[in-house]
């Protein structure tokens, strides 16, 4: 590609903050929960580049022609590929789109089509716009996408903090991650955390039902992560994710903390059949580990512990019964019974239709 901004290129990143900034000038946007994508166009040539600089073209063939029809002949745009189903974003469905079989990719492109939501413009024609103020890049992006049609969209934005604060609560039910804050005067700085992101942060109590050794723990003396469970309405312990982000000292301490609970762990363990490799457990429980195309060859084997320890964790989003991201360890709760660790304690945000929130800027649903 002969572009003023050529691939491969690392996207600009954001650092997490606890609240929307109180002072200063900011442009606020919803934080989309999808695949970060840089869209390069040079005439008939289109490249959808992922955050790790890989091509996504083969996985989203339905986007190529709309991009040719609506984007300038030569440009680079920053955005997010999303899938909307049932009035909300569906990250699980989006992940299914990344499939090795071409026939499956074609089928899914019809059954659960993707959309692209744009939020920045890096290049137009022979002009590299990365050093231009973000407010100017945003204005030009609005002009370019004024006549764009689904599945291409421009993200909503506002400079009003009250509106952004309202978005933070309203958008979650539609599957969005939170709110972004960008400096109007900011340049586009590849691979630097210069934007701000505010995400939902909640706490809940979970049962520790197992753990994984740290990937660098050759002698099994360092814990990598704790496997978390919550009881559903039928009394089955469902795997909901893991918590990690421990200091190395804490990882070593956890070996001693968990040691007593490893004794006779499988005698009445709710995930016994998985630990023994004998197939699916009863009750529709979700397996806490296993090879898949998402695991990237990682060792997901795990060690069971008696389901008696309760841990308080922080999480930002629950999707399809699982924590969307790795939960953060807070503390052990010796005052809590494992039976109290149920889905009922979680805050549930009612979904809103994307059309209701964004009007004509809502991604098309499958």
ChimeraX attribute file (.defattr): number of C-alpha atoms within 10 A of each C-alpha:
attribute: neighborCount
match mode: 1-to-1
recipient: residues
	/A:1	14
	/A:2	11
	/A:3	18
	/A:4	17
	/A:5	21
	/A:6	15
	/A:7	18
	/A:8	16
	/A:9	15
	/A:10	17
	/A:11	22
	/A:12	16
	/A:13	16
	/A:14	17
	/A:15	12
	/A:16	12
	/A:17	13
	/A:18	11
	/A:19	13
	/A:20	20
	/A:21	13
	/A:22	8
	/A:23	7
	/A:24	6
	/A:25	15
	/A:26	22
	/A:27	19
	/A:28	25
	/A:29	21
	/A:30	23
	/A:31	21
	/A:32	22
	/A:33	19
	/A:34	24
	/A:35	19
	/A:36	21
	/A:37	26
	/A:38	29
	/A:39	27
	/A:40	27
	/A:41	27
	/A:42	19
	/A:43	14
	/A:44	12
	/A:45	12
	/A:46	21
	/A:47	21
	/A:48	27
	/A:49	23
	/A:50	21
	/A:51	18
	/A:52	12
	/A:53	15
	/A:54	13
	/A:55	17
	/A:56	18
	/A:57	16
	/A:58	16
	/A:59	22
	/A:60	19
	/A:61	16
	/A:62	17
	/A:63	21
	/A:64	18
	/A:65	11
	/A:66	17
	/A:67	23
	/A:68	16
	/A:69	12
	/A:70	16
	/A:71	22
	/A:72	17
	/A:73	16
	/A:74	22
	/A:75	25
	/A:76	27
	/A:77	21
	/A:78	21
	/A:79	22
	/A:80	23
	/A:81	24
	/A:82	25
	/A:83	26
	/A:84	24
	/A:85	20
	/A:86	13
	/A:87	20
	/A:88	22
	/A:89	25
	/A:90	21
	/A:91	21
	/A:92	13
	/A:93	17
	/A:94	20
	/A:95	14
	/A:96	14
	/A:97	22
	/A:98	17
	/A:99	15
	/A:100	11
	/A:101	9
	/A:102	11
	/A:103	10
	/A:104	14
	/A:105	19
	/A:106	18
	/A:107	12
	/A:108	21
	/A:109	18
	/A:110	12
	/A:111	11
	/A:112	19
	/A:113	25
	/A:114	30
	/A:115	24
	/A:116	26
	/A:117	26
	/A:118	24
	/A:119	20
	/A:120	24
	/A:121	27
	/A:122	25
	/A:123	23
	/A:124	22
	/A:125	16
	/A:126	12
	/A:127	13
	/A:128	17
	/A:129	22
	/A:130	18
	/A:131	13
	/A:132	16
	/A:133	15
	/A:134	22
	/A:135	18
	/A:136	15
	/A:137	23
	/A:138	20
	/A:139	12
	/A:140	15
	/A:141	20
	/A:142	19
	/A:143	10
	/A:144	16
	/A:145	16
	/A:146	12
	/A:147	10
	/A:148	17
	/A:149	16
	/A:150	17
	/A:151	21
	/A:152	24
	/A:153	24
	/A:154	21
	/A:155	20
	/A:156	14
	/A:157	17
	/A:158	14
	/A:159	15
	/A:160	12
	/A:161	18
	/A:162	11
	/A:163	12
	/A:164	22
	/A:165	15
	/A:166	11
	/A:167	18
	/A:168	23
	/A:169	14
	/A:170	18
	/A:171	25
	/A:172	25
	/A:173	19
	/A:174	23
	/A:175	25
	/A:176	23
	/A:177	22
	/A:178	25
	/A:179	26
	/A:180	25
	/A:181	26
	/A:182	19
	/A:183	17
	/A:184	18
	/A:185	16
	/A:186	18
	/A:187	18
	/A:188	22
	/A:189	15
	/A:190	13
	/A:191	13
	/A:192	13
	/A:193	14
	/A:194	18
	/A:195	17
	/A:196	22
	/A:197	24
	/A:198	21
	/A:199	22
	/A:200	16
	/A:201	13
	/A:202	13
	/A:203	17
	/A:204	18
	/A:205	26
	/A:206	30
	/A:207	30
	/A:208	27
	/A:209	29
	/A:210	26
	/A:211	23
	/A:212	20
	/A:213	22
	/A:214	17
	/A:215	13
	/A:216	11
	/A:217	11
	/A:218	9
	/A:219	8
	/A:220	14
	/A:221	16
	/A:222	22
	/A:223	24
	/A:224	24
	/A:225	23
	/A:226	24
	/A:227	24
	/A:228	27
	/A:229	28
	/A:230	28
	/A:231	21
	/A:232	15
	/A:233	10
	/A:234	7
	/A:235	11
	/A:236	17
	/A:237	26
	/A:238	25
	/A:239	24
	/A:240	25
	/A:241	23
	/A:242	25
	/A:243	24
	/A:244	16
	/A:245	13
	/A:246	15
	/A:247	9
	/A:248	13
	/A:249	9
	/A:250	12
	/A:251	20
	/A:252	17
	/A:253	14
	/A:254	19
	/A:255	17
	/A:256	13
	/A:257	12
	/A:258	19
	/A:259	10
	/A:260	12
	/A:261	18
	/A:262	16
	/A:263	12
	/A:264	12
	/A:265	18
	/A:266	18
	/A:267	9
	/A:268	10
	/A:269	18
	/A:270	21
	/A:271	24
	/A:272	17
	/A:273	15
	/A:274	20
	/A:275	20
	/A:276	9
	/A:277	9
	/A:278	9
	/A:279	11
	/A:280	14
	/A:281	15
	/A:282	11
	/A:283	12
	/A:284	10
	/A:285	17
	/A:286	19
	/A:287	16
	/A:288	22
	/A:289	17
	/A:290	15
	/A:291	12
	/A:292	10
	/A:293	9
	/A:294	11
	/A:295	11
	/A:296	8
	/A:297	10
	/A:298	11
	/A:299	13
	/A:300	14
	/A:301	14
	/A:302	19
	/A:303	15
	/A:304	24
	/A:305	22
	/A:306	21
	/A:307	23
	/A:308	14
	/A:309	20
	/A:310	24
	/A:311	21
	/A:312	21
	/A:313	21
	/A:314	18
	/A:315	20
	/A:316	17
	/A:317	23
	/A:318	16
	/A:319	13
	/A:320	10
	/A:321	15
	/A:322	18
	/A:323	18
	/A:324	18
	/A:325	14
	/A:326	18
	/A:327	26
	/A:328	18
	/A:329	19
	/A:330	14
	/A:331	12
	/A:332	15
	/A:333	15
	/A:334	11
	/A:335	7
	/A:336	17
	/A:337	14
	/A:338	22
	/A:339	15
	/A:340	15
	/A:341	22
	/A:342	21
	/A:343	19
	/A:344	12
	/A:345	12
	/A:346	13
	/A:347	12
	/A:348	12
	/A:349	13
	/A:350	11
	/A:351	16
	/A:352	17
	/A:353	19
	/A:354	24
	/A:355	15
	/A:356	12
	/A:357	15
	/A:358	13
	/A:359	10
	/A:360	13
	/A:361	19
	/A:362	23
	/A:363	27
	/A:364	21
	/A:365	18
	/A:366	15
